[in-house]
Every structure is written in structure tokens, then in C-alpha cells.
Amino acid sequence: MLLLFAHVSQGQQLLRAKGTAIIDERGREIVLKGVGLGGWLLQESYMLGTDTLDAQGRIKRAMRRTMSVSEVESFYKQYRNGFITKSDIDFIAAQGFNCVRLPMHYDLFLTSAQRHLREQALDQGSAVPAYVAALAKWYDADQLFTNPKELDGFRYIDDLLAWCKANKLYVVLDLHAAPGGQGADRNINDGIIPLDLWKRRDAKGRLLYQDVTVRLWQKLAARYRNESWVAMYDVLNEPHGMDTAHGMAGDNSEAQALYGRLITAIRAQGDKHLIMVEGNGYGNEYTNLTPDKLPTKYKTNLVYNAHRYWCTNDPTVGDANPNQINLIRNLVAFRERWKVPVWVGETGENSNEWLTAAAQALNERTIGWCHWNVKRVAGTTSLLNIRPYGSILTPEGRANLLRNIQFKHCEPNRDVLDALMRQPGTMATKAYVPLALPGTIAATHYDMGRVGTAYQDSLYQKTDYRRPDRWNLGGAGRNDGVDIGLAHDGNDTALAVQHMTAGEWLQYTVTVKQPGRYNVEARVANDGTVPAELQIHVADSLVATLPVPAGPSMNTWITLTTTTTMLPAGQHMLRVYVAKPGARLNWLQFSPAATTQSGQ
């Protein structure tokens, strides 16, 4: 069967499931490789740099202390209009991805007046019963989600579809923040009271938030049922906390019942789109959620999700629970056991080495995946980096944020893109920037590639979510195991490689323009109290040694000088080895050494 990792041709019909594969109308298997558009229609504070404010609703609440309701709404309209535009989608398509996943907040499908009542409930917990009563009234009167032309959520979907059609990209519609909140983590679902989706009953005894969720998907299905560029419906993002500790059954029965209702309601609209099921435990655990257990007669065109964060990529390692599928071995086994397609709806938030290993393992098994995320503030793991803006609670900070989120002001993380799209399946390195001798080499401009080929570092990924491992101890610059932080060397923005331990090294692809010996100036500091040592190798030969004396502080920078042995002209791999630990390296500068009359 032909596999399509790239874009598809025009005129395609809805994607569908055939056994374990997702196929198009010609029977060709489509492996969806995408990017999440998180932070656009739903903010998550850790991506926005507002961790102390928690979820989006609480960010808005803090803003309303000094702003009117209309001013906050105006800011958010400007924010959403600027965060994702056609330029962002053009960029994503140009990198070789073939889909995007759109995290949605249900409140964008409310009218402004309805949304205002919800935000009153966010501001004052005592207002929750009034909001639930109003929601029940709107539900009974069919006044929810009824006029798409006047509702922001539909407009954003329509805009995105137009941009994606122009680029031949599929769209996955993802209900990221469901009515009531599908879990205990408000940062993900912006809930008012944790797990209310599963618990809240109205005056008539109905699980009202579930009724509203079903109604929303009915309206979405009615509008987009014939839209072939919609790949599938991700009907509920990352349910979690459905356990006895939170007063629930502990067997996923609550999710089982809701999924049955959602699938049936969507199919009743004549909609044959793929429907993705997400398990408990942030989308990964499927006890009582397997196809045979779902209470619906519609068992076809289902896709099962996994979200893969901070776990091993070793395909031989599995979980004892066959219904826990974030590990690759379990994911494959689940797919084969139930003869359903599987898709990794979120993966990322890890080092480049981990991203490459994950993508390679999934690609080899024809399992699609979606990188989280497209952009974030001070983001090294995202495709695009949004520059820090200050505080969202100040006029200056908000103005900076509205500017910095625009595509033209974002900085592509070329190393992340390379790790996702070029490196899987190859051990070849690629120059980060063109480098030539004579010239200056910034320490952070080492090659892009796998650990052991482009660089060597003692800690280069996080494979256990319980451990606080940080692959880049400085947290800046690039997304490898190489530790990069601010140099504090007379330039507030300059970066340096630090925490260099014995046995680590960095490789630079350089072009030596003319043969000969070169003077080397090295801008260095020392992290420790004992001398450190760096060695420069070219074409696998030691050409210079740099003893780095201990200094009074780690930010005491000095410039060392030495001279290389003869360097041949041409392209070579220059490596900086850590012979003795403790050095910090800002840059190396090479200039031709003075020669004698004999040229020696």
C-alpha cells in the first residue's frame, strides 16, 4: 500500500479507516504528520509565560482587575487574530507537515452575552449555579451554537480551513476545553470546578455539561460533515482524573457513556468523518473504551489516540496494562489487537534527540504524530519562538505580546524542525550556519544532528516523567543536551555553552579557506575552582589545546590565545572536546598565523 507522508492531491473525499490504516478515496494510506496550534483559541499559562496566573480564565480574571470586560475582550480578539494567520500555516506546510490540530475552547461557540455569564462564574464561584441554570435554559430553548455566522469559534475554523486548503493541509478539530472541564488540570481545559463535565447535574438531574458537549458536536458535524480537509474529530482532549480519589467509578465508565453518545450524535448528522477517542490519564488509558465496549452501533471510522511525553522511545519496552498505550510497544499491540488506526495526537516537550527518536520509531511503524506545539513564549521545543514580552497585566506587556506573537516577529527553531523532519532515519549532520576559517565560531552554532554525531552530552533527553531531568541546563538557545545559557559577558543577549563535563564535545562543519596555521582566540570562563581544558580537533587530529584557569567567578570571562598546527584547506569537521570539566565557551576566533619566508 502506498504511504503518503506529504501533501495529498486535490479532489479527495473524506479520510476513512481500513483496518489499522487511515486511507484516502484511492485507497492510499495517509500518515498524518502534524503540528498543534495550541495557545491560539485556548491559552495555557506555561506556554504564555504566565504560570503564576494558572488557566486562561484566571488570566482574564487578573486582567479584569485593571481593565473593563470590553477591554479584555478586545485584547483577546486582537490576540486571536494575530496568533495564527495564513503566514503561520504557509510556514507549517513549507516544512513538510500535512496536517494541523486545532485545540478549541467551547466558550468561543457561545455568544458574547453567554460567555460573559461563564466568566462571571469563573470570577465568583458562587455564580456557578446561575451559569448552570442559564446554560440549561439555553440548551432547552436550542439557543446554543445556533448561529455560526455570529460565533467566533466557527469563524476561526472557517479561516483555518481556507488557509489549509490553499496549502493542502488536513485539519483535526480538537475540543481541548470542554464544557465543565474534562479533568482536574485547569491549565488544560480552563474548567471552573474540576471534573464538572462528569459530575455536574442541573435542576432536572441531567449531566448538563455532557448534554452541551454533545450538542456542540452535533452543530460542528452538521456544518462540516462534507468538509474533506477535516481529517477527523478529536471529540475530547486528555480526559484525566477519572478515578475513585476524585469520586468517580475508576473504570472509565463515565467516559464510555459519553463517547457512545458523541459518536452516535455525530453519525446521526450523516457525518462519516473519522472520530478519535482519547483515553483516561491524559489520553492514553482505554480500559472499557475499546471498540467492543463502546455503547454505540457505530464502530467504524474510529481512531485511537496516544499522547507521548517524557517516556522511552525504546519499542521493546512496554506497559503491563495493554490498554495503556503511550509506549510504542503497547501502541502497536493495541492497533493490531483491535484493528484500528492509532495516532499520536500530541508529542514533544523534549530534547531534539528524543523528538528524532520518537519520530523515527513512529514513522517506521506508519503511525502518524502531531508535534506540540507550533509556538510558545521563550520556546525552545516549539517550531517558532515567541520573544518574551514582559507581563500580560501591563499595557506595555500586552502591546509587546500582540506584536511578538505575529509570525513575522517569531523566530523559527531550525534545530527542532531539523530534528523532526530531516534527522529521522539518518545519522548525517548538517551545519547550523555556514562557518569558515578565518572567522568566528559562536559556541552555540554547533552542527544539527543526533547525539554522538553532532555533539556528545551526558544528559540529552527526559524519559521518565517522574524525574526533574533537564537536558539543557541553561534552558536557552537550542533544544539539545548541550547546556546553553546567558553568557553575562558584556552583552545581555549573548549565549554560551556551559556545564561542560569531561568527555563531552561539540562539532562544527567548517570550510578552511586557505591551508596553514591559525591563531585562535577563545572567549572562556570557568564554572569551577580547578583548571579546565578544551581541545580542538580538525579532521580527527588534535590541533590546539586551551587550558582554562579557574577564576574568581563563573562570569569572569577571559580571552585565551593559542596557535593550531597546520590545517588543510577544504570542508572539515572541527570538534571542541572537553578534556577537563568546568569551562564555559562563548566563541572561538580564527585568524591566519604569521608565516616565515619558507611558509612554515
N, C-alpha and C positions, 0 to 999 in steps of 0.2 A: 504494500500500500504506500502510495506517495505521501511523504510528510511535508507539510508546508509550515516552515518556520517564519517565512517572510510574509509580505503582504499578499492579499488574495485579489483575484480578478473581479471586475465589475459584474453586476448582474446576479450575484449569488443569492440563494434563498437562505432561510433560517438554518443555522447550525443545528445539528442533531447528534444524538448519541447512537452509536452502533457498537454493542458490546462494551469494550473498555476504551473505545476511541471516540473523540469528537470529530465529526466529518462534515464536509460541505455537500452541496447538492450533486457534485460529481463523484462523491464517494471518497474524496481525498481527505486524509487525516490532517486536521488543523491542530497544531500545538501552539496554544496561546502563550505568548511571552510578553508580559505587560508591565505597566507602571501604575502604582496607586496615586490618585490625585488627592491624597489626604491633606487636610488643612485648608481646603477651599470652601466647601459647603459646611464643614464642621471643623472647628479648631480643636487641636489637642495641645494642652499647655506646654508639654515638653518640647514639641516641635516649634512652638511660637516663642519659647524663651520666657514663659510666664509661669513657671512651675508653682510658685507660691500662691497663685490665684486659682489653681485647680482647673476645673472644666470650663467650657465656653460660657455656660450660663452664669458662672461665678465671675468670670472675667467681665461679662456685661454688667453684672451687679456692681462690681467695683467701679466700673466706668460711670455708672449712673449716680455715683456719689457726687460727681462734679459736672455731670452732663445731663441734659434732658433726655427723655426717652427718644424723641425725634432725632436728636443729635447722635445718639448711639446707633439708631437705625440707619441714619445717613452714612455714618462711618462704615458700618458693616456692608452696606450696598456698594460703597466705593471699594472696600476691601475685596469683596467677591468679584466685582467687575474687573479687578486688576490682577488677582492671584493666578488665575488660569485664563489665558486668551489663546487665540489661534496660533500665536507665535510659540507658545509652550507646546501645543500639540504638533506643530510642524517640526519642532526640535525633537520631540519624542519619536516621531515617525522616521526622521532622518538618522536616528541611531540604530534603527533596525527592529524596534519593537512592533508588534502587530495588534496590540490592544491596550486599553486603559481601564482601570477600575475606578468607578466614581462613588466615593463614600458620601452618603446623603443624610441629612438631618430631616426628620419628619416635619419639624416646625416650619420649614420652607414651603411646605404644601398647605399650610394654614394661611388664612387671610391675615392681614396686619392686625386687625382687631382681635382675632383668635390668638395670635401669637402673643399679643400684649397680655392677655389673661394668663397664658402659660408663664410668662416672665414674672408676673406678679406672684405666682406660686413659687417660682424659683427664689424670689426676694424674701418671701414670707411663707414659711411652712404652713402657717395657719390658713393660707389661702388655697391650699391643695384641694380640700373638699369642694370649694366653689368652682375650681377649674374642672374637676372631675364631673361635677353636675352640669357645667356648661358643655363639656365635651359630650356627655350623654345626650343632652338636648340637641346638639348639632348632629350627632350621629342619627338619632331617631328622625330628625327632620331632613335627612340627606343634605346637610349643609357643610359637609366636609369634602374637600378636594374636588369640588363640583365645577369650578370654572377655571380650567387650566390657563387660559389667556391672562388671568389676573393673578396667578400664583407663581412666585419666584422659582420654586423648585422645578416646575415644568419648563420654564423659560431657560434655566441653566442646562437642563437635559437637552432641550432642542438646540441650543447654541453648540453644546459639545458634540452632538451628533452631526451637525453641519460641518464642524471643523474636522471631525474624524472621518466622515465620508470623503471629504476632499483629500484626505491622506490615506484612505483605505485602511483605517484602523477600526477594530471592533471596540465596543463599549460594554462593560459589565456594570449593571446597576446594582449598587450595594446599599442596603438600608443599614447604615452604620449607627445611627441614633434612632432607635425605635420608640414608639410611644411608651412611656413608663420606664424605659431603660431595661435592657435585656441582661444586665449584670450589675455587679457591685462597684465596678470601677467607673466612676462618673466621667473621668477623663476621656473614656472611650465613647460612652453613649449619652453623656450630658443629661443623665437622669435627675429627677427631683428627689425621689426616695428610692434607694437601691432596690432592684429586682421587682419594681412595681408592675412591670409588664406581666409577671407571672402571678401576682398576688392581688392587685387592686380590683375590688368589686364596687360597682356603683349601687345606687339605691334599689335597683331591680335585681341585684345579686349577680349581675353579669361581670365577666372578666373584661371590663370595658376597653382597656388598652389593647388587648388582643383583638377585640372586635374592630377597633380603629385601625390596627395594623393590617388586618385582612381587608378592610375597606380601601386602605391606601393602595395595596397591591392590586385590588380589583380595578381601581382607576388607572393605575400605571399600565396594567395589562390591556385594558380597553384602548388606551391611547397608543401603545407601542407594539401591539400584537403582530403587526405586519412589518415591523422595522427590522430589516435583515442585518443592519450594522450593530444591533444589540446582540451581543453574544449570548448572554444569559442573565438571569435574575439571581442575585445573591440576596436572598429574602431576609436574612437576619445575621448581622455580623457578630461574631465572637460571643455567643451566649456563655455565661460563666457564673459560678457561684450557686449553681442549682444543686445544692446539697442539703443534708439534714441540718448542718450547722446554721444554715440560713432559713430553716423552717420549711424546707421543700422535701419532696419524696426521696431524692437521692438516686433515682433510677432513670432520669431524663424523661419521665412520663409527661411532664408539663410541656417540654419541647416537642415530644412526639405528637401530642394532641394538636399543638399549634401548627406544626409542619403539615399535618394532614389537612387542616383547614386551609392553609395558604395554598398548597398545591391544588386542591380541589377548586378553590375560588379562582385561581389564575386560569386553570383549564376550562372553567365554566365560561370564561370570556372568549373562548375559541383561540386561546393563545397556546402555541406549541413551542415556545422558547424553551431552551434548557433552563432548568431550575436547580440552583445549587443549595445543598443542605450543609449547614455548619453545625458541628457537634458542641457539646459542653466543653468546659475547660479551654476557653478561647478558641473554639472552632475545631477541636481535634478528637473528642471522645464520643463514640457513637453507640454505646450500649442502648438498645431499644430504639435506635434510629436507623438501623439498616433497612434496606428496601422491603424486606419481608415484614418488618414491624410497623411501617408507616400506615396509619389508618386512612388510606385513600386508595381508590381503584386505579389511580393514575401512577403507574410505576415506571413509565418510560421517560426518556429525556431528563433524567436526573444526573447531577454531578455531585461528587462528594469532595469537600474542602479539607485542606490542612493549612495551618499557619505555622511556619517553621522559624523559630527564633532560638538562638543560644543552645543549640543541641548539636550532636555529632552528625557529620555527613558520611560517616562510615556505613555503607549499605549492608554490612554484615551484622550490625548491631540493631537489635530490636527491643520492643517493649513486650513484657509478658502479657499485657492486655491486648488482644488482637484488634480491639475497637479503638485503641489509642494510636492515631496514625500520623503523628508529626515526624516520626523517624522513617527514613526511606524504606527500610525493610518492611515495616508494617504497612506503609502506604502502598507498596507494590502488592503485598499479600492481600490487603483489603480489596484492591482493584480486581485482582484475579478471583478472589472468593465470591464477590458479588457481581462481577461482570459489569462494572460501572466505570465511567471515566472519573478520574480524580484530578484535582487542580490545586496547586499551592497558591491560594489567594493572597497570602502575604508572606514575604520572606525578606530578610535584610537586617538592618541594625547590627551589623557585624563587620569584621575586617574584610578587606578585599580578598585575602586568601580564602576566607570562609565563603564569601559570595561566589568566587570562582568554583570552588569545590562543590558547592551546593548546585550551582547551575549546571556544571558538568555532569554530576550524578543524575540530576533530573532530566537533562537533555538526552543522556544515554538511554534512559528508560521511557522516552517520549511522554514525559509528564510536564505539562505547562506550569508556568510560575509567574508571579507578579511581584515586582520589587517595590518594597515600601521604603522610601517614598520619593515623589518627584522633587520636592524642595522642602527645606526647613531652615530655620534661623541658625546660623553658625553650624551648618550641616556638613559633615564630612562623609556620611554614609548615603546621602541623597544624591540624585542626579545633578541637582542645582543647589548652590549655596546662597542663602539669603544673608546679606550682611547684617550684623547686629544694629539695632535701631534705637536703643535706649529703653524707655518704659512706655507701654501702651496706655498708661494712666496720665501721660502728659501730652499736651498739644504737639510739642516738638517730636516726641517719640512716635505719636500716631502719624504725623506727616512723614517722618522718616520711613516708617513701616510701609505706608501706602506707596512710597517711591521704591523701596528696596525689594518689594515682592514682585515688581514688574519684571518680565522676562529679560528686558534689555539691561536691567541692573543686577541680574543674578549671574553668578559665576559657575560655569559647568565644572563639575568634579570629573575631570578627564580620567583620573585613575579608577574611579568607581565604574564609569562607563566601559573602560578597557577591561576591567575585571569581569564584568557581566557579559560583554558581547564578543571580545576577542580572545581572552585567555582560556575559556573552557575548551579543552581538547588540545591545547598546545602548551609547551614549556618555553616557547620563544619569548624573548624580552623585546621591549620597544622603548626607544628613547622618550623620556618625558618631555624634554625640549631639546632642540639641536644644541650641541655643545662642541666647541672647537678649541684647540690649543694652537697658539696662545689665546688666553681668555680666562674668564672667571667661571667657576662652577659653584653654584649655590648648593649647599649640602643637601637640601631638600629636593633637588632635581635629579635624584637617582632614577634609574630605569623603572618602567612599569613591567610587572611580571610576577611570577609565583615566588613564594619563599624558597630560598635555596638557589634561585636563578637570578633574580633582580636584587635581592637583599637577603641577609640572614639575621634573624632576631630570635631571642629566647622565648618571647611570648607574642604570638601573632594572631590569635583568634580567641573567641569565647565559645566554649562548647558545653558549659554547664550553667544553666540559668541561676543556680543557687550560689554561684561564686561571683565575687565582685571584680573579676578579671577585667583589666583594661589593656587592650592590645597596643594602643598608642597612649602612653602615659601622659604626654603633653596635651593630647586631645585636639591638636590643631594641624592645619596644613594638608595632610593626606590621611588615607584610611588604611594604611598598612600597619604591621607590627612595629615599624620604625617609630621611635618616640620623638615627637616634634612638638616644640613649644616656643613661646616668645623668647627671643634672644636677650632682650634687655641690654642691647649693645649700642645705645645711642639712637635707636630707631624703634619706635613703639610697635611697628608692624612687622619687623624682620623676624624670621623664624630660624631656628637652629635645631639640629639633631642633638638629642641629649640622652641621658641614661644609657650610655654606650657600654656594654659589658663585653668581656673577653670572648672572642670567637665570632662576634657579630661583624657584618660587613655591608657595604653599600656599593652597588655597581653603577657606573656611568658609561654610556656609549659616547665616545668622543672621536673627533676627527683631528688627528695631528697634522697640521697643515705643512709643516716642514720638519725634517728629521733634525735631531740634535738633543743637547741637554737643555733642561728648562729650570729656571729659578721658580721656586714655589713659595708663595706666601700663604699661610694658613691662619685664619681667624679662629682662635680656640679659647676655651675656658676649661676649668676642671671642677667636676662635681664633688670630688673627694679631697682627702687630706694627704694623699700619696701621689707620686707622679704617675701619669698615664702615658700611653704610647699608641700612636696611629702609624700604620704602614700603608704606603701607596704602591699598588701593583699595576702594571700595564702589561697586557698580553701574558698574564700568569707569571711575570717576573717582578721581583721586588726592585723598585726604582728609587724609593726615598723613604726615610723614617722621620717621624715627627714626635720627639719626646715632649710631653705636655706637663710642665711643672705644676705642682699643687699651688693654689693661690689663696688669698685671704678670704675669697667668697666665690660661689658658683657663678656669679655675674661679673667677675673680674676677667675681662677679655684682653687677650694679648695677640699680637701678630708674630707668628714664628716664621722663620725663613730656612729653606734648605735648597739643595740642588739635586735634580734627578740624574740618573745615569742616562745614557743615550736612548732616545725614544725614536722608533721608526715612524715614518710618515704613513698616513692612511687611517682607516677606521679601526679603533681598538676598544676593548673593554678595560676601563680603568676601575679598579676596586680600592676602596679605603677599608682596611682591616683594623679591627680593634685588638691590638696585641696586649695592652694592659688597660683595664677598665677605668672609667671616670671622666673621659674627655667629653667636651661639648664642641660641636663643629658648626660654624656659621658658613664659611666659604673657603674655597681654595682658588688662588690666582696663579696662573702660569704665564711666564714670560721667557723668551729665549735667553739662555745664559750667554755671557760674553765668551767668544771663542778665540783661540790662539790663531796664529797665521796658518798653522797646519790644520786648523778646523777642529782640533780636539778640545 
